């Protein structure tokens, strides 16, 4: 270990951090300056990586959970030789077009494994990375060769460990005995408002020990100790490890270190001058020659490790041609077509139940499809009978019992998806989307095709009452950019919805599914399986229609019933995805909803957004919370019936 070079690397991290943040007049220097020694150790000595091949499948993953300290990551990526992060990029920190954004943004630069702005989500996603590694290892490693054998490292701060999602995910990680997950805790005792003692006095070590983690303690500034503690963490194969490193926030800034003032503000010219004097930094955006030479020498070492793996991989491929073909399918990111279940007009089946049949078919065709529910396997209907349960003793299983941890479930699913090689889904009741929404937002921001199965999608949940009856939820999900909401109207549409979700590669899809049985209806459009991919199609066609009803989900059946009661020429349109349909060219929209005729919209939720298509008085919606009672009675109590819709048509 070249201690002198590591010291110079840490010095360079501090120098780049101070100057980049000062030039931007914005940023968080406290963590990068306080944890620079750990960064030097990670990127110089501990990580198995190769900047020349940053997507190498068996690289170690590092996630900066405390994403506000992003200059920590950018400085180290630049020093290590990641080509996307140039010195010029660092000089344009937090400026439009620079990959060095205010918080790490997945996709802006190779070497950034996850978007980690909201505190706690990074460490939660790291649990997903570790799960993915163990799943793939169980599937592809042989007694003779290990081609999946890497660690997940994460750096978290006090804020990360105060957020509830880190506790949810930490509990799950301990239960699953994820021994290849190693978290470093930058324990500096300072947050934005001041000392952590203002609100955070628990014994964090004991909490993580109770979760089932190995907890180790040391100093942020002792290279040998960091190396020893990391080796100890690797030696414990049956527990994830939390390494608590005592640190000084903003170390090197003589007046501001160890104060809240350096957490999220530039040092200022006077303090930077003083810090550079104390640290011996001779100029702006300084990189110590010893650090540059150290990482230059490392290039050959990293390349050799990667090339050794590639040779092992090729030998494994020759010995296991079937596994290699499966590996290529997994890594392609493309879904295989499945033999979807067939339903018959007149069948009465809940879309959640039909969705389960489609899920089973998809899982058979795509053996990298993995996921589970937040303790709702049966109510959500997401069991995959032949997939096996993922557990410490059976890492080859594909069904994950997430427990009652919706937020962590979604964040972990993001981590699984980001890792590569697997396709993730998760499930809960639609109303509990509020528990997981921040992770869903990151799915959308990172363009990760996680599939969210949200059942019990309306007031027709019935007896569970207003706490479980989503009325505002569909709209709130639709407004998240890059989220696609699919609300199928019957079993046939449910199967196609699963196919549409699997086909999508650039963002999350929500499957909004019913608890109650819905009747499979004949489709007027003979090419509806194609047309539905525009977001809507004609379910009931009228000759020279006077009225078009736009409905979603279970309300399509309601619309068909109301149309049958009406003396007017009514065309019924099933809108499986409003936002997808609204993105189509006008010609496609006009082919489904003839221009110039009266449009009525029907959805068992608030009307927001439907005003684009119909006058407020022509929208049958629900502008209040629900009631507890049998589903049909709830509909009657809220005036949401086929009779009410028929009366609206007749006006």
N, C-alpha and C positions, 0 to 999 in steps of 0.2 A: 504494500500500500504506500503510495507516494503522498505522504502527509503534507509536505510543502506544497505540492501541486493542488491538493484539495483545499488547502488554506487560501491559495491564490484564486481558486475557482469560487470559493465563498466570497472573497473580496470582490471579484468581478461581478457576481450576482448583486451584491450591495451597490456597487458603482452604477451598473446599468439600471437598477431599480430606481435609485435616487434621481438620476438624470432624466429617465423616460417619464417618470411621474411629474417631475418638476416642469418639463417641457410641455406636457399635456395639461398642466395645472389641474390634474385630477388623478385620483388613484389611491391605492392602499399600500403604502410602503412597509407597514409594520411587520406583516408576515414574511415577505421575501427577505427582509433584512434580518429578521429574528431567526429564520429557519434556513439560512443560506448553507450552513454546514451539512444539514441533512440533504439538501438538494445536491450538493457536490458529491456526497456519498452515493446517493441514488443513481444519478446519471453517470458517475464515474466508475463506481465499484459494484453496485448492487443489482441494477437492472440488467436483465438479458434483453438487449435491444441492438438494433443496427440502423442508424440514421440513413444509411444508403438503401435500406429496404424497410421503410417504416411500417408497411402493412404485413410484414412477415408473420405468418399465422401463429408461430409458437413464441412470439416475443412476450416478455412480461408486460402487464398493463399497469400504468400509473394514472390514478385519478386524483386531481387536486380538488378535494371536496370543498375546501375553503377558497372558493373560486375568486373571491375579491382580491386575493393575493396573486393575481394572474401573472405579474411580472416575475414571480418565482419560476413559473413554467416557461415563459417566453425566453428569459435569460438563459435557462438551462438548455432549452431546445436549440438556441442559437450556438451556445458554447459547444454542445455535443455534435453539432454539424447537421441538424435538420434544415434542409435547403429552403423550406417555406418561410422560415423565420430569419430574415436577414437583419443586419444591423440597422439598415434603413427602415425596415418595418418597426423595429423597436423604437427608433427615433420618432416614428409616427404612431406611437402607442395611443390607443383610444381615439384614433382618427378614422374617418370614413374610408373604407377600402383597405385598411391595414388588417392583416390576420391577427394582430395583437390587440384584440378587442378588450373592452373593460373587464369582462369575465371570459374565461375560455369558451369558445364557441366551436362545437363539433363541426367539422367540414371546412373550417377556415384555414386549417393547417394540418398536415400530417404530423402526428405526434400528440395531438390533442384527442384524447380517447372519448371525452364526453363533455357536454355543455354543463358546467357546474357553477351556476350563479346562486340560485336559491340554496341557502345553507341546509345541510343535512342530506340533500338528495345525492350528492356525490358519493358519500359513504354508503348510502342505500343502494345506489347503482352498482357499487363495487361488489356487493353481495351477489348481484346478478352475474357480474363478470366471473366471479369465483364458481358459481353454480354452473355456468356454461362450460368453464374449463373442465370441471369434474364430469359433467355429462359427456362431453366429447372424448375425454380420456377413457371413460368406461366403454364407449362405443368403438373407438378406433385403435387404442393401444393393444398390443399383443404381448404374450409372455416374452417374446424375443425383442420387441422394439417398442419404445415409447415415442410417439410423434406428437403427443399433446402432453406437455409437462412444463407448465409455467405458473408464475405467481401473479396475484393481483395485489398491488400496493396502493394505499390511499393515504393522503395527508388531510387530517381534519383538525379543526380548531375548536375552541370553547363553544362558539356559536353553533357549529355542526352538531355537537353532542348535547346541546340544549334543545334543539328541534326534535319534535316527537318522532319524525320519520326515521331518524337514526336509531332511536330506541326500538321501534318496531322491527327494523331491518336487522339490528344487532341481535335481538332476541331470536329471530329466525336463523341467523347465521350460526349462533351458538348451538341451537337445536340441531342444525344440519351438519355440525362438526366440520365446518369449512376450513380445514387446516392450511390451505394455501392462500388464505386471505390474511394480509398483514396491514394493520392500520397504525400509522404514527399519529400521535396526538400532540399537537403543538400547544403545550400547556404554559401559556404566558400570563394568565390571570387578568387579562385586560380585554374589554369589549368597547363598543362605541361610547357608551355612557360612563365608563370608568372601570373600576375593579369588578371582576366577576362576582365578588362577594356581595354586590348589591342585590343579586337575585339567584345566585348559583353557588350553593354551599354544600351540595351533596358529596358523597364519597364516590366519585366516578369509577375508581378502580374496583370497588366492591360491587357496584352495579354491573359492570361488565363481567366480573367473575361470576355473579349470579346468572348472567345470561349464558354462561358456559364458555367464556373466552379465557385464554391465558393472558394475564396482565403483567407486563414488565415495565420497569422504570429506569430512567437514566437521564443523561444530560444531552442537550441539543448540540453541545460544543465539544464533544469527545468522540473523535472519529473511531477510535478503537472500540469504545463502548457501543456505539451505534452498530458497528460490524458484529460485535459479540451478541448483542440483543437480537439482531436480525437473524443470525445463525440459530439462536435459541428458538426464535419464532418458527423457523423452518423445520427445526427438529421436532416440534410439537405438531404431529400430523392429524391429531384428533380434535383440535380446537383452533378457531381463528385467534389471532394475537392482536392485542392492543399494546403498543409500545408508547408509554407516556414519557415524553421528552420535555423536561423543564427548560424553558427558554426565556429570553428577554425580548419583548416586542420592540422592533426598531433598533436592534442592537447595532451600535456604532454611531448613532446620532447622540452626541454628548448631552444635550439638554432635553431631548424629546423621548429618548428610549425609555421603556418601562412606563409610558404614560398613554392615556387614551388619545392624546393629541396626535400621535403618529399612526393611529390605526387606519384612518381613512382620509388623510389630507397630505398634500405635498409638504416636504420639510421646510421649504422656503429657502431663498438664496443664502441667508446668513447661517442657517443650521447646516445646509449642504457644505458650505465652505468649512465650517468647523468640523463636520464629520470627515470630510476628505483629508483634513489636516491630521486628525486623530488616527484615521485608518491608513494614511500614507497613499492616498489615491492622487496621482499626478495630473489628471486631466478629466475632460468630459467623456462620457460613454467609454470608460476605461475598461479594457480587457487585459489582464496581466499576461505577459508573454509566456510565463510558466503554465498558466491555465490553457492557453491556446495550444502550446506544444504537447501538453498532457493529453488533450482530447484528440490531437492529430495522431499521436501514437496509439490511442485507443481504437482508431478506425480499423486497423489491421486485425486487432484482437477480436473485435465485434464481428468483422467479416468472416473470420475463421470459424467462430462459433456458429454463425448462421450457415455457412457452407457445410459444416459438419452435420448440421441438422438436415440440410437439403440432401446430402448424401444418404443419410439414414432414411429420410422420407422416400427417396427413390428405391432404396433396397426394400423398404416396407411395401412400396407400391408393386414391385415385381413379385413379392411373396403373397400379396393380398389384393389381387386385381379387382375382386368384387368390392372390397372395402374402399379401394381407391376410386372406383366409379361412384360409390356412395359419397365419399368425401367431396368429390368434384360437384356432385349435385348439391350437397350441403353448402359449399362455399360459393356457389353460383348466385345465390340470393333469389333464384327464380323458383316459383311454385310449379309442381307437376300437376297436370290435369287429373281430376278424380272422377270416378264413376259415381255421380251424385244419386241420391235416393229419388225414386219416382213416386209421385202422389197422383191421386185421381180426383177429378172434380166431384165435390160432395163430401170428401173426407173432412172430418172435423178434428183438427189437431192444433195444439198451441204452437206458435212459431218457435218458442224455446225448445220444444220437443222435436220439431222438425229440424231445427238448427243443430241439435245433438246428433241426429242421423247424418247430417251433412258434415259435421265436425269429425265424426268417426270415419267417414269416407275420405275426408281430406287428410286425416292423420295416417290412414293406411297408405295413401299415395305419397305423402310427404313425411317421412319418418324423422325429420328434424323439427316437426311442429310440436312444441312443448308449452306447457302452462298449466293453469288451474284456477281455482276460485278462492275467494276469501271466506272459507268455511261454508260454502254454498254449492257444493258439487251437485247435489240432487236438485235443489230449487232452481239453480241456474241451468241445469241439464248440460253439464260439460264433462261428464265422465267419458273416458276413453278406455273401455274395458281391457283391451289388449296392450295398453301402453305401459303398464306398470307404474308404481308410485316411486317418485324420486325421494330418496332418503339417504342418510349417511351410509347405511348398509346396502343400499341398492342405487348407486349413482347412475345406473343405466336406465332408471325409470323416467318416464316423460310427464307424468302428472304430478304437479306440485301442490301440496297442501300449504297454502300461504297463511292459514290461520286468519283470525279476525283482524287483519292489518291491511286495509284497502290501499292506503297511501304507499306503504312499503311494497305491497304487491305490484303496483304499477311502476314504481321506481326500479324494483328488481327486474321486472319485465323489460324495462328500458336497457338495463345492464346486460341482460341475456341477449337482447337484440343487437346491441352495440358490439358485443364481443365478436360476433360473426359466426357463421356456420349453423345457426339455429333460427327458427321463426317462433316468436313468442305470442301467446295470448293470455288474457286474464279475464276474470268474470266476477260480477257482483250484481246487486240490485241497482237499477238505474238511479234511484234516488240517492244512493251512496256514491254516485259520481262526484258529489261534493267533497267526499273524503279523499279522493284520488286526483282531483282536478289539477293540482300543481304538477304532478308527474305526467299527466296527459298533455299538459301544455308543453312540457319538455319533449315528449314524443313528437309533437307537432313541430316544435322549433328545430329539433334535430332531424326531422323528416324520417323518423323510424316507423316502419310498418307494423307496429304492435297492434294486435286485434283486441278490442275491448268488447266483451260480451256482456251487455247490460239488459237484464231481463226485468219482468214486472214493470212494464214501460208506461203505465197509465193509471187512471182512477179505477180501471177495471181489475186492479189488484184486489179491490173489495174490502174484506173485513179488517185488514191490517190498518186501514184508516189513513188519514191525511199525512201522517209521518212517513208512510211508505208509498204514497201515491204521488208520483212526479207530475206536476203540472207546468212548472217553469223550466224543467231540466233539459228537455229536448232543444228548446231555443237557446239556452245557455251553452249547450255543447256545439250547436251549429255556428255560433259566432266566433269560436276559436279558429284562427286561420290554420288551414291545412289539415283540419280534422274533417273526415268524411263520415257523416251519420247515415246509416242505412236502416230504414224501418220497413221491413217486409210486411206485406198484407196477408199472406197465407203461407202454407208449407212450401209450395213451389217457389215462391219468391225467397223464402228463407234459404233454400239450397243455393239459389243463384247469388244471394247476398254473401254467403260464405265464399263462393267462387270469386266474386268481385273483391272481397277483402283480401283473399290470398293473391289475387292478381296484382294488387296495388303494392308498389315498392317505395313510394315517396311520401309516406306519412301514415298516421294511424287511422284505423277504421273502427267505427262503433257500430255494433249490431244491436239494435233496439228491438227486443223480442217480448212477446206477450206471455203472460201467465195463462190466460184463458184460451179455450179452444176457439179456433177460427175456421170457417168453412172454406175449403179450396174452391175457387170459382173459375169458370171457363174464361179464357182471355180472348178478347176480340182481336187483338193484334197477333197474327200468326207468327210473327218474328219477335215476340215480346222478350225472349231470352237475350236477344241482341239489343233491342230498343231500350230495355231496362238499364242498360249501361250508360244511357244518356241521362239517367236519373228519373225518368217517368215514361209511361206508355199508356195507351188507351186500353182500359180494362173492359169498358162497355161502350160500344160505338153507336152513335145515333146518326140518322140521315138528316142532314141539315140541322144540326143541334141548335137548340135555343139556349141551353144552359150547359156549362161544363162544371162538374164538381171535381175539385182537386182535393184528394184525401191521402192520408198516409196510414200505414199499419192497419190496425183493427178497424179503423174508420172507413177503409175502402169497402169492407163488407156492409157497414152501416149505409154508405152512399149507394151501393147497389140495391139495398133494400128500399131506401128512400126513393130511388129512381123508379123502382117497380110500382111504387104507390102513386107516382106523379103522372099527370096527364100530359106533361110537357115532354119535349124531345130532349132527353138528358144524356150527356156523354160523361162517363166517369173515367177519371184519370188517376192511376195509382202512381203516387210520387214517392218512390222509395228513398230518394235523396234530393231534398229541395235545393241544397246548395250546388249539387252536381248539375241538376236540371237548369238552374239559373245561370250556370256558366256556359251553356250551349249557345251556338249561333241562333239568331232569331228565327231562321227558317225551320230549324228543328223544333223549337218551342211552338211555332205556329202550326206545325203539322200535328202536334198533340193537343194544343189548346187553340182552337180556331180564333183568329183575331176578330174583335168586334162583337162577340157574344157575351152574355152575362156569365161571370165566373163566381162560383161559390166555393169557399174553402172550408174544410172540415178536419179538425184535429183535436184530440182530447188533451188540450194544453192551452197555454196562453196564446193569443193571436199574433204576438210580435213577429214581424217578418212577412206574414201572409198579406199585409196591406199592399204589397207590391202587385198582388194578383187580383185582389177583390176589395170592394168597398167594405169598411168596418161592419156595416149592417149585413153584409153577405158572408160573414165569417162566423161559423159555428165553432165556438171555442169555450174554454173554461178559464175565467178570470178570478178564480178564488181557489182556496185549498179544498180538499175533498171531504168525504164523510166516511165513517166506518159502517160497513154493512155489506150484504151480498152485492156482487158486482152489478147486476142488472138494476137493483134497487138504488145503488149509488148513481148510476147513469140517469135514472128517472128523477132522483132528487135534484140533480144538477141540470136537468133539462137537456140531457145529451142522449137523445134517442133517434131512431130512424123516423119516428113520427114528427119530432121537432125539426129534423132536417127536411122532411117532405113538406112541412108547413112553410119553411123558409123558401123552398123551391117555388111554392105556389104563390108567393107574394109578387 
